[in-house]
Amino acid sequence: MANTSFISAAQAVSGVRSGQRVFIGSGAAEPSELVKALSARSDLRDVNVLHILTLGEAPYVAPEMAGRFRHTAFFIGHNTRQAVQDGRADFMPIFLSEIPALFEQRLPLDWALVQLSPPDKHGYCTVGVAADVVVSAIRNAKHVIAEINPRMPRTWGNTIIHVSRLHAAVNVDYPLPQLTPEPVDETSRAIGKHVAGLIDDGDCLQLGIGGIPNAVLNELRNHKHLGLHTEMLSDGIVDVIEAGALDCSRKNYHPDKAICSFAMGTQRLYDFIDDNPFIESYGNDFVNDPFNVAKNDRMVAVNSAIAIDLTGQVNSDSFGARPYSGIGGQVDFIRGAARSKGGKPIIALPATAKGGTISRIVPTLERGAGVVTSRGDVHWVVTEFGVADLYAKGLHERAKALIAIAHPKFREELEREAFGMKLLTRVIKRHEPRT
């Protein structure tokens, strides 16, 4: 290991000044000790804290921190959601692929607080489980402070940073926060089977987080020669790799390599990616660039939604006007897959919410709801009740196709609404077959 001089977290953040802009590392790579030390600075005012989803605590968004810190979320996590919804923090709707360029062109960073793997004999650390927007933040920040954690996996790809780039280093040793895979329920299992039916041997995959992606992956273990070009690497993907179904051998772009931008899951996942040359991590400006996504032939992108209206507009970041998550990489991959040779962009969602009391397929989106994916971008929509292909379909055909995969108890109501909106020319009688 190259010689590295360590100081305390409090000493490391002592140079932060009021009015400056501070980036915090992502996901399971949040530098928790640095965050605590920064939040303990009672002398600071109007410090702008920026990051995407983080798994650790966010003390800087507490009500008593008003005036000291102002958080801007590029993607809202559980730890900042209430603050954003209360107006104590802000949310910036933006494609994940475009965030890295912000640090160079629009939002210059004074500080980047990150967590890295220990340096090798040449003095190079890696960003470990989070390349995403961290790589760009490190390259563009005036000052970089790093926690050096021996438990951080050493990763391949475009992930290295030399210790000479660090303004300060803090020696830590704590386990990375883990994300337990969501259980696969009956609804997710049915959706997973429908989505898997759209995936052929040799296809290249992008999947996100949650029960539906896990259900899809469970259905793919008997496939062959699948590829991977995705934002998030999860435990479910490791299962498919170890089952021999995903080997990236038929990829035409970065063949024989599984491409991702971050990993989030259990310790098993972190152990799997540690010094594993099969897994390569790159920033979101590369991984999520729709033009790069489209270079993968037969790209299948699977993303979820909160609701979809009868014309195909997808809301996946808010409940009405209340922000919930973010745009993330959904549009990046939907558009990339649409332009891929043989690609399939898929929106998969349960047909209902709140214990089956409301339909997620709705006549119109709730007032204030964000349209993340436009109806012009939507191709395949999947619920537990089937598959709708909306591409090259008019509004009337779209409405019929979406009503057919809605929960049966909501279909008649949806038909009446669609008729009133002139999306259907008549209400389908109950005894008539659907077309």
C-alpha positions as CSV (number, residue, x, y, z in Angstrom):
1,M,0.0,0.0,0.0
2,A,1.2,3.5,-0.8
3,N,1.9,5.7,2.2
4,T,-1.1,7.7,3.1
5,S,-1.4,10.3,5.9
6,F,-4.7,10.1,7.8
7,I,-6.4,12.7,9.8
8,S,-9.7,12.7,11.8
9,A,-13.0,13.3,10.0
10,A,-13.4,16.6,12.0
11,Q,-10.1,17.8,10.8
12,A,-10.8,16.7,7.2
13,V,-14.0,18.8,6.9
14,S,-12.6,21.8,8.8
15,G,-11.9,23.6,5.6
16,V,-15.5,23.7,4.4
17,R,-16.9,27.3,4.4
18,S,-20.3,28.8,4.5
19,G,-22.0,29.1,1.1
20,Q,-20.0,26.4,-0.5
21,R,-21.2,23.4,-2.5
22,V,-20.5,19.9,-1.1
23,F,-21.1,16.6,-2.9
24,I,-21.6,13.4,-0.9
25,G,-20.8,9.9,-2.3
26,S,-23.6,7.6,-3.4
27,G,-25.5,4.5,-2.3
28,A,-23.5,2.1,-0.2
29,A,-20.4,4.3,-0.6
30,E,-21.7,7.2,1.5
31,P,-18.8,8.4,3.7
32,S,-20.7,8.2,7.0
33,E,-18.0,9.6,9.3
34,L,-17.4,12.6,7.1
35,V,-21.2,13.2,6.9
36,K,-21.4,13.2,10.7
37,A,-18.4,15.5,11.1
38,L,-19.7,18.0,8.5
39,S,-23.2,18.0,10.1
40,A,-21.6,18.7,13.5
41,R,-20.2,22.0,12.2
42,S,-22.5,24.5,14.0
43,D,-20.6,27.5,12.5
44,L,-21.7,26.8,8.9
45,R,-24.4,28.7,7.0
46,D,-26.0,28.0,3.6
47,V,-23.9,25.0,2.6
48,N,-25.5,23.3,-0.4
49,V,-25.3,19.5,-0.1
50,L,-25.8,17.4,-3.2
51,H,-26.1,13.7,-3.9
52,I,-28.2,11.0,-5.5
53,L,-29.6,8.2,-3.4
54,T,-27.6,7.3,-0.3
55,L,-28.2,4.4,2.1
56,G,-26.8,6.1,5.2
57,E,-28.2,8.8,7.5
58,A,-28.7,12.4,6.4
59,P,-28.5,14.5,9.5
60,Y,-28.1,17.7,7.4
61,V,-31.8,17.6,6.4
62,A,-33.1,17.6,10.0
63,P,-35.4,20.6,10.8
64,E,-32.9,22.0,13.2
65,M,-30.3,22.2,10.4
66,A,-32.3,24.8,8.5
67,G,-30.1,27.7,7.7
68,R,-26.9,25.7,8.0
69,F,-27.4,23.2,5.2
70,R,-29.6,23.1,2.1
71,H,-29.9,19.8,0.4
72,T,-30.5,19.3,-3.3
73,A,-31.5,15.7,-4.3
74,F,-30.8,14.5,-7.8
75,F,-32.7,11.3,-6.6
76,I,-34.7,11.1,-3.4
77,G,-34.0,8.4,-1.0
78,H,-35.7,7.3,2.2
79,N,-33.4,9.5,4.3
80,T,-34.2,12.8,2.5
81,R,-37.8,12.2,1.3
82,Q,-39.6,13.9,4.2
83,A,-37.3,16.9,4.0
84,V,-38.0,17.3,0.3
85,Q,-41.7,16.9,0.7
86,D,-41.7,19.4,3.6
87,G,-39.8,21.9,1.5
88,R,-36.7,21.9,3.7
89,A,-34.7,20.3,0.8
90,D,-35.0,20.6,-2.9
91,F,-35.3,18.1,-5.8
92,M,-33.8,18.5,-9.2
93,P,-35.5,16.5,-12.0
94,I,-32.7,15.4,-14.3
95,F,-31.7,12.4,-16.3
96,L,-29.0,10.4,-14.5
97,S,-26.8,10.5,-17.6
98,E,-26.6,14.3,-17.5
99,I,-25.7,14.7,-13.8
100,P,-21.9,14.2,-14.3
101,A,-21.7,17.1,-16.8
102,L,-23.3,19.4,-14.2
103,F,-20.2,19.3,-12.0
104,E,-18.1,20.5,-14.9
105,Q,-20.5,23.0,-16.5
106,R,-23.2,24.2,-14.2
107,L,-22.7,23.2,-10.6
108,P,-19.0,23.5,-9.7
109,L,-18.2,21.6,-6.6
110,D,-16.1,23.0,-3.8
111,W,-15.8,19.7,-2.0
112,A,-16.5,16.0,-2.8
113,L,-16.8,13.7,0.3
114,V,-16.4,10.1,-0.9
115,Q,-15.5,6.6,0.3
116,L,-12.7,4.7,-1.5
117,S,-11.0,1.3,-1.4
118,P,-7.4,1.4,0.0
119,P,-4.7,2.4,-2.5
120,D,-2.6,-0.3,-4.3
121,K,1.2,-0.3,-4.4
122,H,1.0,2.4,-7.1
123,G,-1.2,4.7,-5.0
124,Y,-4.5,4.1,-6.8
125,C,-7.7,3.8,-4.9
126,T,-11.0,2.9,-6.6
127,V,-14.5,4.3,-6.1
128,G,-15.7,0.7,-5.2
129,V,-19.4,0.1,-5.3
130,A,-20.3,3.6,-6.6
131,A,-18.9,5.0,-9.9
132,D,-22.2,6.6,-11.0
133,V,-21.8,10.3,-10.5
134,V,-18.9,10.0,-8.0
135,V,-16.3,9.7,-10.7
136,S,-17.3,13.0,-12.2
137,A,-17.6,14.7,-8.8
138,I,-14.0,13.6,-7.9
139,R,-12.6,14.8,-11.2
140,N,-14.3,18.2,-11.0
141,A,-14.3,19.1,-7.3
142,K,-11.8,21.7,-6.0
143,H,-11.1,19.5,-3.0
144,V,-11.7,15.8,-2.5
145,I,-11.9,14.2,1.0
146,A,-11.9,10.4,1.2
147,E,-12.7,7.8,3.8
148,I,-10.3,4.9,3.1
149,N,-12.2,1.7,4.0
150,P,-10.6,-1.7,3.8
151,R,-14.1,-3.2,3.4
152,M,-14.7,-1.3,0.2
153,P,-14.4,-3.6,-2.8
154,R,-11.8,-2.9,-5.4
155,T,-13.5,-2.6,-8.7
156,W,-12.6,-2.7,-12.4
157,G,-13.5,-0.2,-15.1
158,N,-13.1,3.5,-15.0
159,T,-12.9,3.7,-11.2
160,I,-9.4,4.7,-10.1
161,I,-8.2,7.8,-8.3
162,H,-4.7,8.4,-7.1
163,V,-4.0,9.4,-3.5
164,S,-2.3,12.6,-4.7
165,R,-5.7,13.9,-5.8
166,L,-7.0,13.8,-2.2
167,H,-7.1,16.9,-0.1
168,A,-7.4,14.7,3.0
169,A,-7.9,11.1,3.9
170,V,-9.6,9.5,6.9
171,N,-9.0,6.0,8.0
172,V,-12.2,4.1,8.7
173,D,-13.2,0.4,9.0
174,Y,-16.9,-0.3,9.1
175,P,-19.1,-2.6,7.0
176,L,-20.9,-1.1,4.0
177,P,-24.7,-0.6,4.5
178,Q,-26.6,-3.4,3.0
179,L,-29.8,-3.5,1.0
180,T,-31.8,-6.7,1.5
181,P,-33.5,-7.9,-1.7
182,E,-37.2,-7.3,-1.7
183,P,-39.3,-10.5,-1.4
184,V,-41.0,-11.7,-4.6
185,D,-44.8,-11.9,-3.9
186,E,-47.4,-13.4,-6.1
187,T,-48.0,-10.2,-8.1
188,S,-44.3,-9.7,-8.8
189,R,-43.9,-13.3,-9.7
190,A,-46.7,-13.0,-12.4
191,I,-45.2,-9.8,-13.8
192,G,-41.8,-11.5,-13.8
193,K,-43.1,-14.4,-15.9
194,H,-44.6,-12.0,-18.4
195,V,-41.4,-9.9,-18.7
196,A,-39.2,-13.0,-19.0
197,G,-41.4,-14.1,-21.9
198,L,-40.2,-11.0,-23.8
199,I,-36.6,-11.9,-23.2
200,D,-34.7,-14.2,-25.4
201,D,-31.4,-16.0,-25.0
202,G,-28.5,-13.6,-25.8
203,D,-30.4,-10.5,-25.0
204,C,-28.6,-7.7,-23.0
205,L,-30.3,-6.6,-19.8
206,Q,-30.9,-3.5,-17.7
207,L,-32.9,-3.9,-14.5
208,G,-33.4,-1.8,-11.5
209,I,-34.3,-2.3,-7.9
210,G,-37.3,-4.0,-6.1
211,G,-39.5,-7.0,-6.2
212,I,-40.3,-6.9,-9.9
213,P,-36.6,-6.9,-11.1
214,N,-36.0,-9.7,-8.6
215,A,-38.9,-11.7,-10.0
216,V,-37.7,-11.2,-13.5
217,L,-34.2,-12.4,-12.6
218,N,-35.7,-15.5,-10.9
219,E,-37.4,-16.4,-14.2
220,L,-34.1,-16.0,-16.2
221,R,-32.0,-18.6,-14.6
222,N,-32.6,-21.1,-17.4
223,H,-31.8,-18.6,-20.2
224,K,-28.5,-18.7,-22.0
225,H,-25.8,-16.2,-22.9
226,L,-27.6,-13.1,-21.5
227,G,-25.6,-9.9,-21.3
228,L,-25.7,-7.0,-18.9
229,H,-25.4,-3.2,-19.4
230,T,-27.2,-1.7,-16.4
231,E,-27.1,1.1,-13.7
232,M,-27.5,-1.1,-10.7
233,L,-25.8,-4.4,-9.9
234,S,-27.9,-6.4,-7.4
235,D,-27.8,-9.8,-5.6
236,G,-30.4,-11.1,-8.1
237,I,-28.0,-10.5,-11.0
238,V,-25.3,-12.5,-9.1
239,D,-27.8,-15.4,-8.9
240,V,-28.2,-15.3,-12.7
241,I,-24.5,-15.2,-13.3
242,E,-23.8,-18.1,-10.9
243,A,-26.6,-20.1,-12.6
244,G,-24.7,-19.8,-15.9
245,A,-27.4,-17.8,-17.6
246,L,-25.6,-14.5,-17.9
247,D,-22.1,-14.6,-19.3
248,C,-22.1,-11.6,-21.7
249,S,-20.6,-13.9,-24.4
250,R,-22.9,-12.6,-27.1
251,K,-22.7,-8.9,-26.4
252,N,-21.5,-6.9,-29.4
253,Y,-20.6,-3.9,-27.2
254,H,-18.1,-4.6,-24.4
255,P,-18.3,-8.3,-25.0
256,D,-17.6,-10.7,-22.1
257,K,-18.0,-7.8,-19.6
258,A,-20.9,-7.0,-17.3
259,I,-21.2,-3.2,-17.3
260,C,-22.7,-1.3,-14.4
261,S,-22.4,2.1,-12.6
262,F,-23.0,1.0,-9.0
263,A,-23.7,-2.0,-6.8
264,M,-26.2,-2.1,-4.0
265,G,-27.2,-5.1,-2.0
266,T,-25.8,-7.6,0.6
267,Q,-22.3,-8.4,1.6
268,R,-22.4,-11.3,-0.8
269,L,-22.8,-8.9,-3.7
270,Y,-19.9,-6.7,-2.4
271,D,-17.7,-9.8,-2.1
272,F,-18.6,-10.9,-5.6
273,I,-17.5,-7.7,-7.3
274,D,-14.3,-7.3,-5.3
275,D,-11.4,-7.4,-7.8
276,N,-13.7,-9.2,-10.3
277,P,-12.6,-8.4,-13.9
278,F,-15.9,-9.7,-15.3
279,I,-17.7,-6.7,-13.7
280,E,-16.7,-3.2,-14.9
281,S,-18.0,0.0,-13.4
282,Y,-18.3,3.3,-15.2
283,G,-19.9,6.7,-14.6
284,N,-23.5,7.4,-15.5
285,D,-22.3,9.7,-18.3
286,F,-21.1,6.5,-20.0
287,V,-23.3,3.7,-18.7
288,N,-26.6,5.7,-19.1
289,D,-25.8,7.6,-22.3
290,P,-28.7,6.4,-24.5
291,F,-26.3,6.3,-27.5
292,N,-24.1,3.9,-25.6
293,V,-27.1,1.9,-24.4
294,A,-28.3,1.6,-28.0
295,K,-24.9,0.2,-29.1
296,N,-25.9,-3.0,-27.4
297,D,-27.9,-5.1,-29.8
298,R,-31.1,-6.7,-28.4
299,M,-31.1,-4.4,-25.4
300,V,-33.9,-5.1,-23.0
301,A,-34.6,-2.3,-20.4
302,V,-37.0,-3.1,-17.6
303,N,-38.2,-0.2,-15.5
304,S,-41.1,0.4,-13.1
305,A,-43.7,3.1,-12.5
306,I,-46.1,4.5,-10.0
307,A,-48.9,5.0,-12.5
308,I,-49.5,5.2,-16.3
309,D,-52.4,6.9,-18.0
310,L,-54.5,5.6,-20.8
311,T,-52.4,7.4,-23.4
312,G,-49.1,5.9,-22.1
313,Q,-47.7,8.7,-20.0
314,V,-45.6,7.3,-17.2
315,N,-45.3,8.8,-13.7
316,S,-42.5,7.2,-11.7
317,D,-41.1,9.9,-9.4
318,S,-44.0,11.4,-7.5
319,F,-47.4,10.9,-5.8
320,G,-49.3,13.8,-7.2
321,A,-47.2,16.9,-6.5
322,R,-45.3,15.2,-3.7
323,P,-41.8,14.1,-5.0
324,Y,-41.0,10.5,-4.1
325,S,-37.9,9.3,-6.0
326,G,-36.5,10.8,-9.2
327,I,-36.1,10.5,-12.9
328,G,-33.0,8.4,-12.4
329,G,-32.0,6.4,-15.5
330,Q,-35.4,5.3,-16.7
331,V,-35.6,7.5,-19.7
332,D,-31.9,7.0,-20.5
333,F,-32.5,3.2,-20.8
334,I,-36.0,3.4,-22.3
335,R,-34.7,5.5,-25.2
336,G,-31.5,3.5,-25.5
337,A,-33.3,0.2,-25.7
338,A,-35.8,1.7,-28.2
339,R,-32.9,2.5,-30.5
340,S,-31.1,-0.7,-30.0
341,K,-31.2,-3.3,-32.9
342,G,-33.9,-5.7,-31.7
343,G,-34.2,-3.8,-28.4
344,K,-37.3,-3.8,-26.1
345,P,-38.1,-1.0,-23.6
346,I,-40.4,-2.3,-20.9
347,I,-42.4,-0.6,-18.2
348,A,-43.5,-3.1,-15.6
349,L,-45.8,-2.3,-12.7
350,P,-48.5,-3.9,-10.5
351,A,-52.0,-3.2,-11.8
352,T,-53.1,-1.8,-8.4
353,A,-51.7,-0.1,-5.3
354,K,-52.8,0.4,-1.6
355,G,-53.9,-3.2,-1.1
356,G,-55.7,-3.4,-4.4
357,T,-57.9,-0.4,-3.7
358,I,-56.7,1.8,-6.5
359,S,-55.7,1.2,-10.1
360,R,-52.2,2.1,-11.3
361,I,-53.6,2.3,-14.8
362,V,-55.5,5.6,-14.7
363,P,-57.5,7.7,-17.2
364,T,-55.3,10.7,-16.4
365,L,-52.3,11.2,-14.1
366,E,-53.0,12.8,-10.7
367,R,-52.7,16.5,-10.6
368,G,-49.1,17.6,-10.2
369,A,-47.7,14.1,-11.0
370,G,-44.4,14.1,-13.0
371,V,-44.4,12.6,-16.4
372,V,-41.0,10.9,-16.4
373,T,-41.4,8.8,-19.5
374,S,-43.4,10.4,-22.3
375,R,-46.0,8.5,-24.2
376,G,-43.8,8.8,-27.3
377,D,-41.1,6.8,-25.5
378,V,-43.3,3.9,-24.2
379,H,-43.3,0.6,-26.0
380,W,-44.1,-2.4,-23.8
381,V,-46.2,-2.2,-20.6
382,V,-46.5,-5.2,-18.4
383,T,-48.7,-5.9,-15.3
384,E,-49.6,-9.2,-13.7
385,F,-52.6,-9.4,-16.1
386,G,-50.6,-9.4,-19.3
387,V,-48.5,-7.4,-21.8
388,A,-49.5,-4.4,-23.9
389,D,-47.5,-3.3,-26.9
390,L,-48.2,0.5,-27.3
391,Y,-45.6,1.3,-29.9
392,A,-47.0,2.6,-33.3
393,K,-50.5,2.5,-31.7
394,G,-53.0,5.4,-31.7
395,L,-54.6,6.7,-28.6
396,H,-57.7,4.5,-29.0
397,E,-55.6,1.3,-29.4
398,R,-53.4,2.3,-26.5
399,A,-56.4,2.8,-24.2
400,K,-57.9,-0.6,-25.2
401,A,-54.5,-2.4,-24.7
402,L,-53.9,-0.8,-21.3
403,I,-57.4,-1.5,-20.0
404,A,-57.0,-5.1,-21.0
405,I,-54.0,-5.5,-18.6
406,A,-55.6,-3.4,-15.8
407,H,-57.1,-5.2,-12.8
408,P,-60.5,-6.7,-13.9
409,K,-62.4,-4.8,-11.2
410,F,-61.3,-1.5,-12.6
411,R,-61.7,-2.2,-16.3
412,E,-65.4,-1.1,-16.6
413,E,-64.7,2.2,-14.9
414,L,-61.6,2.8,-17.1
415,E,-63.7,2.1,-20.2
416,R,-66.3,4.6,-19.1
417,E,-63.7,7.2,-18.5
418,A,-62.0,6.4,-21.8
419,F,-65.3,6.7,-23.6
420,G,-65.9,10.1,-22.0
421,M,-62.4,11.2,-23.1
422,K,-63.1,10.0,-26.7
423,L,-60.4,7.4,-26.4
424,L,-63.0,4.7,-26.9
425,T,-66.0,4.9,-29.3
426,R,-68.1,2.7,-27.0
427,V,-68.0,1.0,-23.7
428,I,-67.2,-2.7,-24.2
429,K,-70.0,-4.9,-22.9
430,R,-69.0,-7.5,-20.4
431,H,-69.9,-10.5,-22.6
432,E,-67.9,-9.2,-25.6
433,P,-64.4,-10.6,-26.2
434,R,-61.6,-8.0,-25.8
435,T,-59.5,-7.0,-28.8
